[in-house]
Amino acid sequence: MTSNNHTSVSIDLGDRSYSIQIGTQLLDDSQTFSQLPKANSAYVVSNTTVAPLYADRLVRALAGVYKSVHLVALPDGEEFKTWQVLNQIFDALLSNGADRKTVLFALGGGVVGDMTGFAAASFMRGIPFVQVPTTLLSQVDSSVGGKTGINHPLGKNMVGAFYQPLLVVCDLDTLKTLPDRELSAGLAEVIKYGPIADGSFLDWIEQNLPLLLARDGTALAHAVKRSCEIKAWVVGQDEREAGLRAILNFGHTFGHAIEAGLGYGEWLHGEAVGCGMVMAAHLSQRLGLVDAAYVQRLTSLIHNARLPVVGPILDANDNAGRYLELMRMDKKSEAGEIRFVVLDGIAKAKMLGAPDSMVREVVDSCCNPLL
């Protein structure tokens, strides 16, 4: 469905189906939220960076729908994706008498979305929530599909739940205030969809990368819409990651190791994923699934998106060993064997194991001891 200033993508999950609204001037319009279930109260969960920019606007829009609207502003950063900070949401809900019909609104990036969704899944064993993503990364990836959770010191997103939102509202106007580094981090997740699912989209990204980096509205609208369409197609077939959905984690096994090894927040999630895609592409080549030219093509695109393509040193004595140790804690590991999303030719991906010796070669070739 398309109108003058917005389009929508449907995610088909039977009685848990919902729409992803994409466009401009959506945040301020109470009509955007008018079809949600009736409730006395709503809670806008945001962070200390996003709340001063957009919370008042969303609260005003929701005031036309709910009797009372509360704001919960969490500290900003991946390092705050913890039990302690999650409890701030529960504290607010309990102290203000929230009930089973109370609706949570996640206003922010992936961290806010994941934590709000997990709070919604857990509070009274499940209350409704809405995703209002304000970063490119969250608009194209984390707000869609119902993955929620928090980090543990030993692993990223290891504590959480599958819990679908009622609605996703991607107001492209919020990308205007996004720092350049965050924009590039979001482009990592946009780029991901090309090599795993859509070769023509990969071509389009290469051709339009300068426009995306310049925040051209038409280019960003297409990137968000196509990314959401691909993710909706995958999640619609495999909601709980029993098989196909795992391809959405291309680059993430290496990337999560980088995030955990450096300390959450040192690299942005999208930066780690960008570098992780380079490493996963090299592994795919060593497995004989793609050629060196394709690996170089992806590496150049990721570099041109202003993302790191050389991995950090996590252990001066045994860097590859440290990567392996961290990757064994990944959710996709099975019986201690690390499972990687690898490229299986152009615009196809699959899950495979790989010998430790081969993974060591990849890490050693993709990491720079000078970093």
C-alpha positions as CSV (number, residue, x, y, z in Angstrom):
1,M,0.0,0.0,0.0
2,T,1.3,3.5,-0.9
3,S,0.1,7.0,-0.3
4,N,1.7,10.4,-0.9
5,N,4.0,10.3,2.0
6,H,4.2,6.7,3.1
7,T,4.1,3.1,2.0
8,S,3.6,-0.1,4.0
9,V,5.0,-3.6,4.1
10,S,3.0,-6.5,5.6
11,I,4.6,-9.2,7.7
12,D,2.4,-12.3,7.4
13,L,2.4,-14.4,10.7
14,G,-1.2,-15.4,10.9
15,D,-2.9,-13.9,13.9
16,R,0.4,-12.1,14.8
17,S,0.6,-10.3,11.4
18,Y,1.3,-6.6,11.4
19,S,2.3,-3.8,9.0
20,I,5.5,-1.8,8.7
21,Q,4.6,1.8,8.0
22,I,7.4,3.7,6.1
23,G,7.4,7.4,5.2
24,T,7.6,10.9,6.5
25,Q,5.6,12.9,9.1
26,L,4.3,9.6,10.7
27,L,5.5,10.3,14.2
28,D,3.3,13.4,14.8
29,D,0.1,12.0,13.3
30,S,-2.2,10.3,15.8
31,Q,-3.9,8.6,12.8
32,T,-0.7,6.5,12.5
33,F,-1.6,4.8,15.8
34,S,-5.4,5.0,15.7
35,Q,-6.0,1.4,14.8
36,L,-4.2,0.0,17.8
37,P,-6.1,-1.7,20.6
38,K,-7.8,0.5,23.1
39,A,-6.0,1.1,26.5
40,N,-6.0,3.6,29.2
41,S,-2.2,4.1,29.2
42,A,0.8,4.0,27.0
43,Y,4.5,4.2,27.8
44,V,7.1,5.6,25.5
45,V,10.4,3.9,26.2
46,S,13.3,5.9,24.7
47,N,16.9,6.9,25.6
48,T,18.6,10.0,26.7
49,T,19.8,10.8,23.2
50,V,16.5,10.3,21.2
51,A,14.0,11.4,23.9
52,P,15.0,15.1,23.7
53,L,14.6,15.0,19.9
54,Y,11.4,13.1,19.4
55,A,9.6,12.0,22.6
56,D,7.5,15.1,23.0
57,R,6.2,14.7,19.4
58,L,5.3,11.1,19.9
59,V,3.7,11.7,23.3
60,R,1.5,14.5,21.8
61,A,0.4,12.2,19.0
62,L,-0.4,9.4,21.5
63,A,-2.3,11.8,23.8
64,G,-5.0,11.7,21.1
65,V,-5.3,8.0,21.6
66,Y,-4.6,7.2,25.3
67,K,-5.8,8.8,28.5
68,S,-2.2,8.9,30.0
69,V,1.2,8.7,28.3
70,H,4.3,8.2,30.3
71,L,8.0,8.5,29.2
72,V,10.8,6.3,30.3
73,A,14.3,7.5,29.2
74,L,17.0,4.8,29.4
75,P,20.8,5.5,29.2
76,D,22.0,5.4,25.7
77,G,24.4,2.6,24.4
78,E,24.9,-1.1,23.8
79,E,26.6,-1.3,27.2
80,F,23.3,-0.5,28.9
81,K,21.5,-3.4,27.3
82,T,21.4,-5.2,30.7
83,W,19.1,-6.6,33.4
84,Q,19.7,-3.6,35.6
85,V,18.5,-1.1,32.9
86,L,15.7,-3.4,31.8
87,N,14.4,-3.1,35.4
88,Q,13.9,0.6,34.9
89,I,11.1,-0.2,32.5
90,F,9.4,-2.6,34.9
91,D,9.8,0.0,37.7
92,A,7.9,2.5,35.7
93,L,5.2,0.1,34.7
94,L,4.6,-1.1,38.3
95,S,4.8,2.2,40.0
96,N,2.2,3.7,37.7
97,G,-0.2,0.9,37.8
98,A,0.2,-0.5,34.2
99,D,-2.2,-3.3,33.3
100,R,-2.3,-6.1,30.7
101,K,-3.7,-3.7,28.0
102,T,-1.0,-1.0,28.5
103,V,0.9,-0.5,25.3
104,L,4.7,0.1,25.2
105,F,6.2,2.2,22.4
106,A,9.9,1.7,21.6
107,L,11.2,5.0,20.4
108,G,14.9,4.7,19.4
109,G,17.4,2.3,17.9
110,G,18.0,-1.4,18.2
111,V,18.9,-1.4,21.9
112,V,15.7,0.5,22.9
113,G,13.6,-1.8,20.6
114,D,15.1,-5.0,21.8
115,M,14.7,-4.0,25.5
116,T,11.2,-2.6,25.1
117,G,10.1,-5.7,23.3
118,F,11.6,-8.0,26.0
119,A,9.9,-5.9,28.7
120,A,6.6,-6.2,26.8
121,A,7.1,-10.0,26.4
122,S,7.8,-10.4,30.1
123,F,5.5,-7.9,31.9
124,M,2.4,-9.7,33.1
125,R,3.6,-12.5,30.7
126,G,2.9,-10.3,27.7
127,I,1.5,-6.9,26.9
128,P,1.3,-5.1,23.5
129,F,4.1,-3.0,22.1
130,V,4.9,-0.9,19.0
131,Q,8.2,-0.3,17.4
132,V,9.0,3.3,16.4
133,P,12.6,2.9,15.2
134,T,14.7,6.1,14.7
135,T,17.9,4.7,13.3
136,L,18.5,3.2,9.9
137,L,19.7,-0.1,11.5
138,S,16.6,-0.5,13.5
139,Q,14.3,0.5,10.6
140,V,15.8,-2.1,8.3
141,D,16.5,-4.9,10.7
142,S,16.0,-5.0,14.5
143,S,12.5,-3.5,14.7
144,V,11.1,-6.2,12.3
145,G,10.6,-9.8,13.2
146,G,10.0,-10.0,16.9
147,K,13.5,-10.7,18.2
148,T,13.9,-9.1,21.7
149,G,16.4,-9.4,24.4
150,I,19.4,-8.1,26.4
151,N,23.1,-8.9,26.4
152,H,25.0,-11.0,28.9
153,P,28.7,-10.4,29.6
154,L,29.4,-13.7,28.0
155,G,27.3,-13.3,24.9
156,K,25.2,-10.8,22.8
157,N,21.4,-11.2,22.9
158,M,21.6,-14.4,24.8
159,V,18.6,-13.6,27.1
160,G,15.4,-12.8,25.3
161,A,12.2,-13.9,23.6
162,F,10.5,-14.0,20.2
163,Y,7.7,-11.5,20.6
164,Q,6.1,-9.6,17.7
165,P,5.0,-6.0,17.8
166,L,1.6,-4.8,16.8
167,L,3.0,-2.2,14.4
168,V,6.3,-0.8,13.2
169,V,6.5,2.9,12.3
170,C,9.5,3.9,10.3
171,D,9.5,7.7,10.1
172,L,12.3,8.6,7.7
173,D,12.4,12.1,9.0
174,T,14.2,10.8,12.1
175,L,17.2,9.8,10.0
176,K,18.0,13.5,9.5
177,T,19.4,13.7,13.0
178,L,21.3,10.4,12.8
179,P,25.1,10.8,13.3
180,D,27.1,9.9,10.2
181,R,28.7,6.9,12.0
182,E,25.2,5.6,12.9
183,L,24.0,6.0,9.3
184,S,26.9,3.9,8.1
185,A,26.3,1.3,10.8
186,G,22.7,1.0,9.4
187,L,24.0,0.6,5.9
188,A,25.7,-2.6,7.0
189,E,22.3,-4.2,7.6
190,V,21.0,-2.8,4.3
191,I,24.0,-4.2,2.4
192,K,23.5,-7.6,4.1
193,Y,20.2,-8.2,2.2
194,G,21.9,-8.1,-1.2
195,P,24.4,-11.0,-1.0
196,I,22.0,-13.3,1.0
197,A,18.8,-12.7,-1.0
198,D,18.6,-10.2,-3.9
199,G,21.4,-9.6,-6.4
200,S,19.6,-6.8,-8.1
201,F,19.2,-5.0,-4.7
202,L,23.0,-5.4,-4.3
203,D,23.5,-3.8,-7.7
204,W,21.2,-0.9,-6.7
205,I,23.0,-0.3,-3.4
206,E,26.3,-0.1,-5.2
207,Q,24.9,2.4,-7.7
208,N,23.1,4.5,-5.1
209,L,25.5,4.4,-2.2
210,P,26.5,8.1,-2.6
211,L,22.8,9.1,-2.4
212,L,22.3,6.9,0.7
213,L,25.3,8.5,2.4
214,A,24.0,11.9,1.4
215,R,20.6,11.0,3.0
216,D,18.7,11.3,-0.2
217,G,15.0,10.8,0.9
218,T,14.0,8.8,-2.2
219,A,17.0,6.5,-1.9
220,L,16.6,5.9,1.8
221,A,12.9,5.2,1.4
222,H,13.7,2.5,-1.2
223,A,16.5,1.0,0.9
224,V,14.2,0.8,4.0
225,K,11.2,-0.6,2.0
226,R,13.2,-3.3,0.1
227,S,15.1,-4.3,3.3
228,C,11.8,-4.7,5.2
229,E,10.3,-6.7,2.3
230,I,13.1,-9.2,2.3
231,K,13.1,-9.5,6.1
232,A,9.3,-9.9,6.1
233,W,9.5,-12.6,3.5
234,V,12.1,-14.5,5.5
235,V,10.4,-14.1,8.9
236,G,7.1,-15.1,7.4
237,Q,8.6,-18.5,6.5
238,D,10.7,-19.0,9.6
239,E,9.6,-16.9,12.6
240,R,11.7,-18.6,15.2
241,E,14.9,-19.2,13.3
242,A,14.5,-22.9,12.8
243,G,16.2,-22.7,9.4
244,L,15.9,-20.0,6.7
245,R,15.8,-17.0,9.1
246,A,19.4,-17.8,10.2
247,I,20.6,-16.3,6.9
248,L,19.7,-12.8,8.3
249,N,22.7,-13.3,10.6
250,F,25.3,-13.1,7.7
251,G,28.4,-11.5,9.2
252,H,26.9,-11.6,12.7
253,T,28.8,-14.6,14.1
254,F,32.1,-12.8,13.6
255,G,30.5,-9.5,14.4
256,H,29.2,-10.5,17.7
257,A,32.6,-11.9,18.7
258,I,34.1,-8.5,17.9
259,E,31.5,-6.7,20.0
260,A,31.9,-9.0,23.0
261,G,35.7,-9.1,22.7
262,L,36.1,-5.4,22.5
263,G,33.4,-4.6,25.1
264,Y,29.9,-3.7,24.0
265,G,29.7,-0.1,22.7
266,E,33.3,0.1,21.5
267,W,32.3,-0.7,18.0
268,L,28.7,0.0,16.9
269,H,26.7,-3.2,16.0
270,G,26.6,-2.3,12.3
271,E,30.4,-1.7,12.3
272,A,31.0,-5.1,13.7
273,V,28.5,-6.7,11.3
274,G,30.2,-4.9,8.3
275,C,33.6,-6.3,9.3
276,G,32.0,-9.6,10.1
277,M,30.5,-9.8,6.5
278,V,34.0,-9.4,5.1
279,M,35.3,-12.2,7.3
280,A,32.3,-14.4,6.4
281,A,32.8,-13.7,2.7
282,H,36.5,-14.8,3.0
283,L,35.3,-18.0,4.8
284,S,32.8,-18.6,2.0
285,Q,35.7,-18.3,-0.5
286,R,37.9,-20.8,1.4
287,L,34.9,-23.2,1.4
288,G,34.8,-22.9,-2.4
289,L,31.4,-21.3,-2.5
290,V,32.3,-17.9,-4.0
291,D,35.3,-16.5,-5.9
292,A,37.9,-13.9,-4.9
293,A,36.3,-11.2,-7.2
294,Y,33.0,-11.5,-5.3
295,V,34.7,-11.2,-2.0
296,Q,36.5,-8.1,-3.2
297,R,33.3,-6.6,-4.5
298,L,31.6,-6.9,-1.1
299,T,34.7,-5.7,0.7
300,S,34.8,-2.6,-1.5
301,L,31.1,-1.8,-1.0
302,I,31.4,-2.2,2.8
303,H,34.5,0.0,2.8
304,N,32.8,2.6,0.6
305,A,29.9,2.7,3.1
306,R,32.5,3.9,5.6
307,L,32.6,0.7,7.6
308,P,35.6,-1.2,9.0
309,V,36.8,-4.0,6.8
310,V,39.8,-5.1,9.0
311,G,39.1,-6.9,12.2
312,P,40.5,-5.8,15.6
313,I,42.9,-7.8,17.7
314,L,41.1,-9.3,20.6
315,D,44.0,-11.2,22.1
316,A,47.7,-10.3,21.4
317,N,48.8,-13.9,22.1
318,D,46.1,-15.9,20.3
319,N,43.8,-13.7,18.4
320,A,42.1,-16.4,16.3
321,G,41.7,-18.5,19.4
322,R,39.9,-15.7,21.2
323,Y,37.5,-15.3,18.2
324,L,36.8,-19.0,18.3
325,E,36.2,-19.0,22.0
326,L,33.7,-16.1,21.7
327,M,32.0,-17.6,18.6
328,R,31.4,-20.9,20.4
329,M,29.1,-18.9,22.7
330,D,27.0,-17.8,19.7
331,K,23.3,-18.8,19.7
332,K,23.8,-20.6,16.4
333,S,26.4,-23.0,17.8
334,E,25.4,-26.6,18.1
335,A,27.1,-29.1,20.4
336,G,30.1,-26.8,20.5
337,E,30.4,-26.5,16.8
338,I,30.2,-22.9,15.4
339,R,27.7,-22.5,12.6
340,F,28.4,-19.8,10.1
341,V,26.1,-18.1,7.6
342,V,28.1,-18.4,4.4
343,L,27.5,-17.2,0.9
344,D,26.4,-19.9,-1.5
345,G,27.0,-18.1,-4.8
346,I,25.3,-14.8,-5.8
347,A,22.3,-13.8,-3.6
348,K,22.1,-17.1,-1.7
349,A,23.3,-18.1,1.7
350,K,23.3,-21.1,4.0
351,M,24.5,-22.3,7.4
352,L,27.6,-24.4,7.6
353,G,30.3,-25.5,10.0
354,A,34.0,-25.0,9.2
355,P,37.2,-26.5,10.5
356,D,38.8,-24.4,13.3
357,S,42.0,-24.3,11.2
358,M,40.1,-22.6,8.3
359,V,38.5,-20.1,10.7
360,R,41.9,-19.3,12.2
361,E,43.2,-18.6,8.7
362,V,40.3,-16.3,8.0
363,V,40.7,-14.4,11.3
364,D,44.5,-14.1,10.8
365,S,44.1,-12.8,7.2
366,C,41.3,-10.3,8.1
367,C,42.8,-8.8,11.3
368,N,45.5,-6.2,11.5
369,P,47.9,-6.4,14.5
370,L,48.3,-2.6,14.2
371,L,44.7,-2.0,15.2
